[in-house]
Amino acid sequence: MAATLVRPRRGKMFAGVCAALADRFEVPRVFVRLGFMFFGLFGVGVVAYLALWIIIPEGD
């Protein structure tokens, strides 16, 4: 079963949004980061990242 959706304190590059999503859906973090970079080219990734940074709680 997948982990809950929380931003980790370790193993993150910036705010931990990509790490949280990767851990939750059990995919490599690099794929999630590449996805945000791709969608960032269209402006959608930046807005989604900022929204998720606010919504996803930080883990212990």
Backbone hydrogen bonds in HBPLUS format (Angstrom, degrees):
<---DONOR---> <-ACCEPTOR-->    atom                        ^
c    i                          cat <-CA-CA->   ^        H-A-AA   ^      H-
h    n   atom  resd res      DA  || num        DHA   H-A  angle D-A-AA Bond
n    s   type  num  typ     dist DA aas  dist angle  dist       angle   num
A0007-ARG N   A0057-PRO O   2.79 MM  50  6.11 164.8  1.81 150.1 155.2     1
A0059-GLY N   A0007-ARG O   2.70 MM  52  5.39 176.4  1.70 149.2 148.0     2
A0020-ALA N   A0016-GLY O   2.94 MM   4  6.01 153.0  2.01 142.7 149.9     3
A0021-LEU N   A0017-VAL O   3.02 MM   4  6.29 163.7  2.04 154.2 157.8     4
A0022-ALA N   A0018-CYS O   2.88 MM   4  6.01 161.2  1.92 150.2 155.9     5
A0023-ASP N   A0019-ALA O   2.94 MM   4  6.02 161.4  1.97 146.6 151.7     6
A0024-ARG N   A0020-ALA O   2.98 MM   4  6.08 156.8  2.03 145.2 152.0     7
A0025-PHE N   A0021-LEU O   3.01 MM   4  6.14 161.8  2.04 150.4 154.3     8
A0026-GLU N   A0022-ALA O   2.83 MM   4  5.56 106.7  2.38 136.4 151.6     9
A0027-VAL N   A0022-ALA O   3.07 MM   5  5.02 155.6  2.13 135.7 142.8    10
A0031-PHE N   A0028-PRO O   3.13 MM   3  5.68 135.3  2.34 111.2 121.1    11
A0033-ARG N   A0029-ARG O   2.96 MM   4  6.22 164.0  1.99 156.7 161.6    12
A0034-LEU N   A0030-VAL O   2.90 MM   4  6.04 156.6  1.96 144.8 151.2    13
A0035-GLY N   A0031-PHE O   2.95 MM   4  6.13 150.5  2.04 142.0 150.2    14
A0036-PHE N   A0032-VAL O   3.01 MM   4  6.34 157.1  2.06 151.4 156.4    15
A0037-MET N   A0033-ARG O   2.99 MM   4  6.24 150.9  2.07 144.1 152.6    16
A0038-PHE N   A0034-LEU O   2.87 MM   4  6.09 156.9  1.92 149.0 155.0    17
A0039-PHE N   A0035-GLY O   2.94 MM   4  6.18 172.2  1.95 154.6 156.3    18
A0040-GLY N   A0036-PHE O   2.79 MM   4  5.72 128.3  2.06 132.5 146.8    19
A0041-LEU N   A0038-PHE O   3.16 MM   3  5.56 146.4  2.27 105.2 114.0    20
A0042-PHE N   A0039-PHE O   3.14 MM   3  5.41 145.3  2.26 102.8 112.2    21
A0045-GLY N   A0039-PHE O   3.04 MM   6  4.55 166.3  2.06 102.9 100.2    22
A0043-GLY N   A0040-GLY O   3.12 MM   3  4.88 159.0  2.16  98.3 104.8    23
A0048-ALA N   A0044-VAL O   2.97 MM   4  6.12 167.0  1.98 156.0 160.2    24
A0049-TYR N   A0045-GLY O   2.85 MM   4  5.88 157.2  1.90 143.9 150.6    25
A0050-LEU N   A0046-VAL O   3.02 MM   4  6.20 166.7  2.04 150.5 153.6    26
A0051-ALA N   A0047-VAL O   3.00 MM   4  6.17 159.2  2.04 148.4 154.5    27
A0052-LEU N   A0048-ALA O   2.91 MM   4  6.08 162.6  1.94 151.2 155.9    28
A0053-TRP N   A0049-TYR O   2.87 MM   4  6.03 145.6  1.99 146.0 156.2    29
A0054-ILE N   A0050-LEU O   3.23 MM   4  6.48 146.8  2.34 141.5 148.4    30
A0055-ILE N   A0051-ALA O   2.98 MM   4  6.22 154.9  2.05 146.7 154.4    31
A0056-ILE N   A0052-LEU O   2.87 MM   4  5.65 171.4  1.88 148.4 151.4    32
